[in-house]
Amino acid sequence: MAEQRLYEVLAAAFAAEGVNTHFTLLGDGNMHWATVLAERYGVRTIHARHEHCACEMASAYAHITGRVGVASVTHGPGVTQTMTALTTAARGDIPLIVFASEAPTTATWTIQQIDQAPLVRACGVEYIQIQSINHALDRVREAFCVARYERRPVVLGVSDDLQRVRTRSMPSYVPSSAFIPEYTPCLPDPRSVAQIADVIAAAERPIILAGRGAIRAGARAEVLELGKRCGALLATTLPARGLFEDEAYSIGIGGGWSSDVAIELFEAADLVIAIGASLTGFTTHFGKLYPHARVVQIDEAPQAVRHNRTIAQFSLAFRCPARRCRT
């Protein structure tokens, strides 16, 4: 095996994970890795003028494509500039990986030295550190496993000097897809289905509220069929806007950005059927949007009281909750 520096090995691992687009603001701690990623593996590199923008672009890429978004920054101030974008990604359940260097461990002093892990974790983001060549590939795989399986952002930290270490003995990289278990959606409880069907049948002024989950599931046709059968108006959360744009019974966005007409219709609703929508305070306008309606939530993992989320009276979960994935 030819001698390689660790940053070359790490770039090869990212390419093996299927990464084809990367957003970055280059610095001394990520430029060698990013150059190999682009020139040797043909990964499209999009340069930003600010680290925050690189992370937000990667988050948007993940949101639109369903793939893991990848960004990279240098250490110290490169990481601190990403904190707002990381917090947004964490609260939005965005699968994002930020490749971030750390200050050289062999330097007696460096002006860019900070303890990055507490800052990143304060944003609600996983921080995975590569401290040795021996476990470097395991940590890359762990980062992709967490991002893909748990849909959470991760910062992967590796010191600048460790990236430059030469090695000949790296094992073949096994991508995270070999470790992430296959699963089929959990079937909902038949009694709950029957109960919710009765609730929908009894409703006189139902509104369907579809979110990102409905888009990811490709469930537009099924949602429209449900709306047709129960005579429901159609609305979306802000991230799912446009899903029903051409439909006659669409009332636009449900939440703080609702139109005056939509607000009146929501206020008169006696049932809201939330499909793939997390029911945050913004979506419910902090409980003021549909004060008289009962709520049915259909989601992968319906959540109750968290970050001002409304409790649904009836819930259906179609996926077993993700468990923490460690390799």
LUMDRENNU-712668 format. One record per residue (C-alpha): x, y, z negated. Coordinates in steps of 0.05 Angstrom, whole numbers, padded with zeros to 5 digits, always signed. Each point is the difference from the previous one (the first is absolute). Example, Ala and Ser with C-alpha at 12.3 -4.5 7.8 and 13.67 -1.06 7.14 Angstrom:
// residues 2
+00246-00090-00156
+00027+00069+00013
END
This chain:
// residues 327
+00000+00000+00000
+00026+00068+00019
+00015+00049-00056
-00056+00050-00013
-00013+00056-00047
-00060-00006-00045
-00038+00055+00035
+00003-00041+00064
-00028-00060-00037
-00056+00041-00029
-00018+00030+00067
-00004-00070+00029
-00047-00021-00056
-00047+00059+00014
+00001-00018+00074
-00016-00073-00017
-00061+00025-00039
-00027+00028+00065
+00014+00073-00013
-00004+00038+00066
-00009+00072-00023
+00038+00038-00054
-00007+00072-00027
+00059+00035-00031
+00039+00060-00021
+00072-00023+00007
+00052+00010-00054
+00066-00031-00019
-00035-00056-00037
-00047-00026+00054
+00032+00022+00066
+00041-00063+00013
-00059-00047-00014
-00047+00042+00043
+00050+00003+00057
+00007-00076+00002
-00075-00008-00004
-00010+00044+00061
+00059-00016+00044
+00008-00074-00012
-00072-00021-00011
-00037+00051+00042
-00043+00026-00058
-00032+00066+00019
+00026+00054-00047
-00041+00063-00011
+00038+00056-00035
-00034+00047-00049
+00023+00066-00027
-00018-00017-00071
+00000-00065-00040
-00072+00011-00022
-00020+00003+00073
+00038-00064+00017
-00038-00037-00055
-00067+00029+00019
+00011-00018+00073
+00017-00071-00020
-00062-00003-00043
-00044+00025+00057
+00032-00052+00046
-00017-00054-00050
-00071+00026-00007
-00013+00001+00075
+00037-00064+00021
-00010-00045-00060
+00076-00014+00000
+00049+00017-00055
+00023+00071+00008
+00076+00010-00007
+00036+00064-00018
+00071+00014-00024
+00033+00056-00040
+00067+00012-00033
+00011-00001-00075
-00011+00053-00052
-00039+00059+00029
-00020-00044+00059
-00040-00042-00048
-00028+00056-00042
-00028+00034+00062
-00044-00062+00012
-00038-00001-00066
-00064+00032+00024
-00003-00045+00061
+00015-00061-00042
-00055+00017-00050
-00050+00009+00058
+00020-00067+00029
-00007-00035-00067
-00070+00028-00012
-00020-00017+00072
+00024-00073-00005
+00047+00012+00059
+00050-00056+00019
+00063+00043+00004
+00074-00015-00008
+00050+00056-00010
+00073-00019+00010
+00037+00046-00048
+00074+00001-00015
+00026+00010-00070
+00061+00040-00021
+00066-00039+00006
+00015-00042-00061
+00075+00007+00010
+00001+00076-00001
+00023+00033-00064
-00052+00054+00010
-00049+00022+00054
-00046+00059+00002
-00056-00042+00030
-00001-00051-00057
-00068-00008-00034
-00038-00058-00031
-00047-00013+00058
-00041-00058-00026
-00038+00037-00055
-00019+00055+00049
-00026-00049+00051
-00038-00042-00051
-00031+00064-00028
-00033+00006+00068
-00032-00069-00008
+00049-00030+00050
+00042-00063-00007
+00075+00011-00003
+00043-00059+00022
+00075+00007-00007
+00053-00038+00038
+00058-00008-00048
+00039-00057+00033
+00013-00028+00069
-00022-00068-00028
-00073+00021-00009
-00005+00055+00053
-00043-00040+00049
-00044-00024-00057
-00015+00072-00020
-00017+00020+00072
-00048-00059+00005
-00029+00018-00068
-00013+00071+00024
-00038-00023+00061
-00037-00052-00041
-00025+00053-00048
-00017+00050+00055
-00037-00051+00043
-00034-00044-00053
-00016+00051-00052
-00007+00060+00047
+00045+00044-00043
+00057+00047+00018
+00070-00022-00018
+00066+00037-00004
+00060-00044+00014
+00063+00030-00031
+00071-00020+00018
+00063+00039-00017
+00039+00033+00056
+00065-00037-00016
-00034-00068-00005
-00030+00011+00069
+00071+00006+00027
+00026-00065-00030
+00023-00051+00051
-00026-00072-00001
+00004-00063+00041
-00043-00047-00041
-00072+00026+00004
-00053-00053+00008
-00051+00002+00056
-00057+00047-00018
-00068-00030-00013
-00055+00053+00010
-00054+00013-00051
-00053-00033+00043
+00029-00067-00021
-00014+00017-00073
-00067+00034+00003
-00055-00052-00009
-00054-00009+00051
-00070+00009-00026
-00070+00000+00026
-00051+00051-00026
-00035-00022-00063
-00074-00014+00013
-00044+00044-00043
-00046-00030-00051
-00065-00021+00035
-00042+00026-00058
+00033+00069+00006
-00012+00000+00074
-00074-00016-00010
-00006+00053-00054
+00032+00053+00043
-00043-00020+00060
-00062+00012-00044
+00027+00067-00022
+00012+00021+00073
-00068-00025+00022
-00034+00041-00054
+00036+00064+00016
-00039+00055+00036
+00057+00049+00014
+00065-00039+00005
+00066+00029+00024
+00060-00042+00021
+00067+00030-00020
+00058-00033+00038
+00073+00009-00018
+00069-00021+00022
-00015-00072-00019
-00054-00005+00052
+00048+00025+00053
+00056-00048-00021
-00050-00058+00002
-00025+00020+00069
-00070-00002-00029
-00031+00058+00038
-00049-00044+00039
-00022-00036-00062
-00010+00065-00038
-00042+00028+00057
-00042-00064+00000
-00012+00006-00074
-00020+00073+00009
-00048-00018+00056
-00034-00055-00041
-00009+00042-00063
-00012+00067+00033
+00061+00033-00033
+00033+00065+00017
+00075-00006+00015
+00056+00037-00035
+00075-00009-00009
+00053+00019-00050
+00048+00054+00022
+00055-00049+00021
-00050-00039+00043
-00031+00061+00033
-00021-00010+00072
-00019-00073-00009
-00073+00014+00017
+00011+00063+00040
-00045-00019+00059
-00055-00032-00041
-00068+00034-00004
-00007-00012-00075
+00069+00023-00019
+00002+00056-00052
+00075+00009-00001
+00044+00000-00061
-00023-00020-00069
+00034+00038-00056
+00027+00068-00014
+00004+00014+00075
-00073-00018+00014
-00041+00048+00041
-00059+00036-00032
-00048-00047+00036
+00038-00062-00023
-00001+00026-00072
-00076+00006+00003
-00007-00070+00029
+00046-00031-00052
-00037+00035-00056
-00065-00031+00025
+00030-00070+00009
-00023-00056-00045
+00056-00048+00020
+00072+00009+00023
+00035-00061+00030
+00075+00012-00004
+00038-00046+00047
+00076+00000-00005
-00002+00066-00038
+00033+00009-00068
-00052+00051-00026
+00050+00050-00026
-00022+00065-00032
+00011+00034+00067
-00045-00048+00036
-00056+00006-00051
+00013+00074-00010
+00012-00019-00073
-00068-00031-00009
-00039+00058+00030
-00010-00025+00071
-00053-00053-00011
-00024+00007-00071
-00064-00040+00009
+00026-00059+00040
+00020-00069-00021
+00067-00022+00028
+00020-00064+00034
+00075-00008+00011
+00027-00051+00050
+00076-00002-00002
+00061-00045-00004
+00009+00017-00073
-00055+00045-00028
+00027+00043-00057
-00040+00033-00054
+00025+00056-00045
+00068+00023+00028
+00021+00069+00024
-00072+00026-00005
-00028-00058+00040
-00075-00012-00005
-00026-00064-00028
-00043-00037+00051
-00061-00035-00027
+00011-00057+00049
+00066-00025+00028
+00024-00052+00050
+00073-00019+00004
+00025-00035+00063
+00071-00012-00020
+00034-00028-00061
+00041+00055-00035
+00073+00002+00023
+00050-00027-00050
+00069+00029-00009
+00049-00031+00049
+00071-00013-00020
+00053-00036+00041
END
